């Protein structure tokens, strides 16, 4: 989807069904996991998660069929990152529970097989998401065909990739520190070691981001500034409104991490939109 025909290897055989197969595997694994969780917990929340997961998978398939652009590239990359994080994050959480409870060393029951199935299926979700990302080659849409890339641009791209990897490491560490992946942005307690690694990874990522910003060109800087203005405007508007609504018992108490997450998403989309103009 993302790469033009000039950018792909001409001797690569056509694989029109590859994307559908990979996303189909992801959808089946999500359905199995969430339906089993709904039956085991006898709750509706896993069904809501299933609807959201299938919606994301459908969005990836739909957006990948659109005309290649930086906006579609950024959207698909973000959605695939969400799926990969959900798969690998749940895999880490399940593995942690298995090690702590010493499940594999005990007599194997149907619960053991169910836990092992959940581990493997979520690992498969993460692997398929990464495989889809590599197969689509979205990075090729960020530059025109045969366009030379300067040394400064290559350095900035490497810094951006390193920053994203460190930020992802911080989230994965938090996922390892909680038993429930859905509580990664909650106020549940963490061990000091988990907190120190997550904080260090995040702060180093922020420092690298500023250095990356320093190495970008004027067009990139304007796009970054636009995204930050949009995100800051949203945060300044929503935060006091949510706070007042909570005091009137119209909404729950404000959650700082949810506000931060939404602000970062809006900032990123604003930056991507302005960058692709």
C-alpha positions as MATLAB code, in Angstrom:
seq = 'XXXXXXXXXXXXXXXXXXXXXXXXXXXXXXXXXXXXXXXXXXXXXXXXXXXXXXXXXXXXXXXXXXXXXXXXXXXXXXXXXXXXXXXXXXXXXXXXXXXXXXXXXXXXXXXXXXXXXXXXXXXXXXXXXXXXXXXXXXXXXXXXXXXXXXXXXXXXXXXXXXXXXXXXXXXXXXXXXXXXXXXXXXXXXXXXXXXXXXXXXXXXXXXXXXXXXXXXXXXXXXXXXXXXXXXXXXXXXXXXXXXXXXXXXXXXXXXXXXXXXXXXXXXXXXXXXXXXX';
ca = [
       0.000    0.000    0.000;
       2.490    2.559    1.191;
       5.379    2.122   -1.167;
       5.180    3.131   -4.797;
       5.921    0.629   -7.508;
       9.315    2.266   -8.120;
      10.310    1.687   -4.510;
       9.527   -2.040   -4.348;
      11.690   -4.797   -5.736;
      10.464   -5.613   -9.205;
      11.268   -9.310   -8.808;
       9.028   -9.686   -5.758;
       6.033  -11.862   -6.652;
       2.639  -10.214   -6.169;
       0.928  -11.099   -2.910;
      -2.518   -9.485   -3.035;
      -3.868  -11.682   -0.225;
      -0.995  -11.234    2.235;
      -2.537   -8.252    4.011;
      -5.936   -9.918    4.297;
      -4.371  -13.108    5.675;
      -2.297  -11.288    8.299;
      -5.169   -9.092    9.434;
      -7.480  -12.127    9.402;
      -5.139  -13.959   11.795;
      -5.090  -10.917   14.068;
      -8.903  -10.664   14.029;
      -9.354  -14.372   14.805;
      -6.876  -14.207   17.700;
      -8.563  -11.115   19.124;
     -11.969  -12.775   18.833;
     -10.790  -15.964   20.564;
      -9.083  -14.088   23.395;
     -11.897  -11.645   24.094;
     -14.698  -14.196   23.817;
     -12.892  -16.568   26.192;
     -12.294  -13.687   28.601;
     -15.960  -12.656   28.442;
     -17.071  -16.198   29.222;
     -14.548  -16.677   32.026;
     -15.240  -13.324   33.675;
     -18.945  -13.264   32.808;
     -18.622   -9.557   32.006;
     -19.358   -7.356   29.021;
     -16.063   -5.439   29.012;
     -14.145   -8.045   26.920;
     -16.904   -7.819   24.304;
     -16.433   -4.055   24.153;
     -12.689   -4.614   23.736;
     -13.412   -7.110   20.971;
     -15.507   -4.529   19.116;
     -12.702   -1.979   19.444;
     -10.041   -4.458   18.299;
     -12.040   -5.517   15.259;
     -12.731   -1.870   14.450;
      -8.994   -1.149   14.475;
      -8.272   -4.162   12.253;
     -10.966   -3.046    9.816;
      -9.606    0.496    9.838;
      -6.121   -0.769    8.939;
      -7.488   -2.772    6.013;
      -9.616    0.148    4.785;
      -6.944    2.855    5.104;
      -4.339    0.630    3.432;
      -6.534    0.617    0.305;
      -6.558    4.404    0.062;
      -4.258    6.450   -2.134;
      -0.737    6.422   -0.656;
       0.073    9.584    1.284;
       1.863   10.582    4.439;
      -1.435   10.859    6.289;
      -2.490    7.303    5.395;
       1.035    6.103    6.155;
       0.987    7.696    9.596;
      -2.506    6.371   10.314;
      -1.700    2.775    9.385;
       1.611    2.891   11.245;
      -0.104    4.156   14.385;
      -2.877    1.539   14.219;
      -0.386   -1.273   13.639;
       1.636    0.009   16.582;
      -1.497   -0.111   18.719;
      -2.127   -3.738   17.747;
       1.509   -4.725   18.289;
       1.487   -3.056   21.706;
      -1.750   -4.820   22.650;
      -0.395   -8.195   21.557;
       3.064   -7.985   23.087;
       1.806   -6.183   26.191;
      -0.733   -8.892   26.964;
       1.901  -11.546   26.215;
       4.210  -10.010   28.817;
       1.404   -9.779   31.371;
       0.339  -13.423   30.853;
       3.947  -14.636   30.982;
       4.454  -12.749   34.225;
       1.404  -14.426   35.781;
       2.553  -17.853   34.571;
       5.996  -17.414   36.106;
       4.670  -16.020   39.389;
       2.072  -18.790   39.774;
       4.451  -21.506   38.473;
       1.685  -22.756   36.207;
       3.890  -24.869   33.946;
       5.446  -26.768   36.853;
       2.065  -27.853   38.192;
      -0.221  -30.551   36.849;
      -1.651  -29.459   33.511;
      -5.393  -28.825   33.458;
      -7.676  -27.135   30.971;
      -6.869  -23.824   32.677;
      -3.189  -24.379   31.944;
      -3.912  -24.985   28.273;
      -6.193  -21.942   28.182;
      -3.472  -19.719   29.688;
      -0.904  -21.090   27.243;
      -3.303  -20.494   24.341;
      -3.779  -16.880   25.470;
      -0.010  -16.401   25.597;
       0.562  -17.824   22.117;
      -2.386  -16.040   20.490;
      -1.346  -12.634   21.823;
       2.243  -13.244   20.762;
       0.895  -14.092   17.301;
      -1.043  -10.816   17.264;
       2.123   -8.842   17.924;
       4.176  -10.771   15.378;
       1.510  -10.374   12.666;
       1.309   -6.641   13.337;
       5.077   -6.269   12.907;
       5.025   -8.513    9.835;
       2.274   -6.358    8.307;
       4.287   -3.212    9.022;
       7.399   -4.641    7.363;
       5.410   -5.955    4.385;
       3.681   -2.616    3.753;
       6.994   -0.731    3.996;
       5.339    2.527    5.129;
       8.650    4.325    5.542;
       9.011    4.537    1.740;
       6.065    6.921    1.491;
       7.863    9.582    3.527;
      10.071   10.564    0.610;
       9.477   10.889   -3.084;
      10.847    8.272   -5.434;
      14.574    8.798   -6.289;
      14.700   11.806   -3.954;
      18.179   12.168   -2.404;
      18.358   12.089    1.373;
      20.856   14.372    3.091;
      23.066   13.300    5.977;
      21.153   15.594    8.349;
      17.839   14.013    7.315;
      19.197   10.504    7.840;
      20.481   11.530   11.261;
      17.109   13.042   12.169;
      15.286    9.885   11.052;
      17.574    7.718   13.189;
      17.003    9.966   16.196;
      13.247    9.794   15.674;
      13.338    5.998   15.479;
      15.502    5.755   18.612;
      13.132    8.064   20.477;
      10.117    5.963   19.518;
      11.854    2.733   20.591;
      12.702    4.178   24.012;
       9.144    5.433   24.482;
       7.848    1.986   23.516;
      10.262    0.432   26.036;
       8.795    2.627   28.787;
       5.257    1.451   27.937;
       6.310   -2.215   27.777;
       7.993   -1.909   31.175;
       4.780   -0.465   32.605;
       2.813   -3.315   31.046;
       5.163   -5.781   32.712;
       4.649   -4.040   36.040;
       0.851   -4.440   36.047;
      -1.210   -7.615   35.929;
      -3.935   -6.088   33.750;
      -2.757   -4.390   30.498;
      -5.863   -2.184   30.524;
      -4.543   -0.544   33.725;
      -1.270    0.647   32.241;
      -2.443    4.285   32.524;
      -4.208    3.830   35.856;
      -2.987    4.865   39.311;
      -2.305    1.298   40.449;
       0.957    0.832   42.448;
       4.235   -0.186   40.770;
       7.480   -1.606   42.092;
      10.388    0.902   42.394;
      12.480   -0.993   39.821;
       9.731   -0.861   37.187;
       9.162    2.820   37.882;
      12.866    3.715   37.615;
      13.325    1.923   34.260;
      10.124    3.420   32.814;
      10.995    6.950   33.976;
      14.575    6.716   32.685;
      13.448    5.414   29.278;
      10.824    8.122   28.950;
      13.127   11.002   29.995;
      15.895    9.878   27.649;
      13.328    9.610   24.851;
      12.206   13.171   25.536;
      15.808   14.445   25.416;
      16.381   12.665   22.110;
      13.136   14.158   20.793;
      14.362   17.686   21.464;
      17.680   16.906   19.777;
      15.729   15.460   16.834;
      13.680   18.653   16.677;
      16.918   20.635   16.595;
      18.130   18.626   13.553;
      14.947   18.948   11.467;
      14.387   21.368    8.592;
      12.092   24.415    8.540;
       9.093   22.557    7.108;
       9.391   19.891    9.800;
       9.680   22.517   12.526;
       6.517   24.258   11.321;
       4.666   20.950   11.295;
       5.870   20.141   14.817;
       4.874   23.592   16.084;
       1.431   23.231   14.488;
       0.884   19.840   16.103;
       1.972   21.176   19.490;
      -0.396   24.150   19.211;
      -3.325   21.866   18.378;
      -2.491   19.478   21.227;
      -1.929   22.276   23.720;
      -5.182   23.939   22.696;
      -7.081   20.714   23.263;
      -5.447   20.172   26.659;
      -6.149   23.755   27.779;
      -9.792   23.474   26.735;
     -10.583   19.965   28.005;
      -8.739   19.968   31.353;
     -10.695   22.744   33.119;
     -13.976   21.610   31.531;
     -13.442   18.045   32.798;
     -12.445   19.334   36.234;
     -15.579   21.483   36.548;
     -17.792   18.664   35.261;
     -16.294   16.294   37.840;
     -17.080   18.755   40.632;
     -20.685   18.753   39.455;
     -20.718   14.908   39.392;
     -21.252   14.946   35.636;
     -17.984   13.116   34.903;
     -15.493   11.042   36.916;
     -12.399   12.692   38.337;
      -9.903   13.843   35.678;
      -7.254   11.291   34.764;
      -3.954   12.992   33.953;
      -2.623   10.111   31.853;
      -5.766    9.900   29.717;
      -5.524   13.637   29.082;
      -1.850   13.247   28.212;
      -2.518   10.317   25.885;
      -5.297   12.109   23.988;
      -3.158   15.251   23.757;
      -0.227   13.287   22.329;
      -2.470   11.569   19.767;
      -3.977   14.867   18.613;
      -0.515   16.446   18.493;
       0.809   13.585   16.375;
      -2.107   13.711   13.942;
      -1.772   17.494   13.660;
       1.940   17.171   12.975;
       1.364   14.434   10.341;
      -1.387   16.420    8.615;
       0.661   19.617    8.410;
       3.752   17.688    7.346;
       1.950   16.091    4.386;
       0.620   19.382    3.010;
];
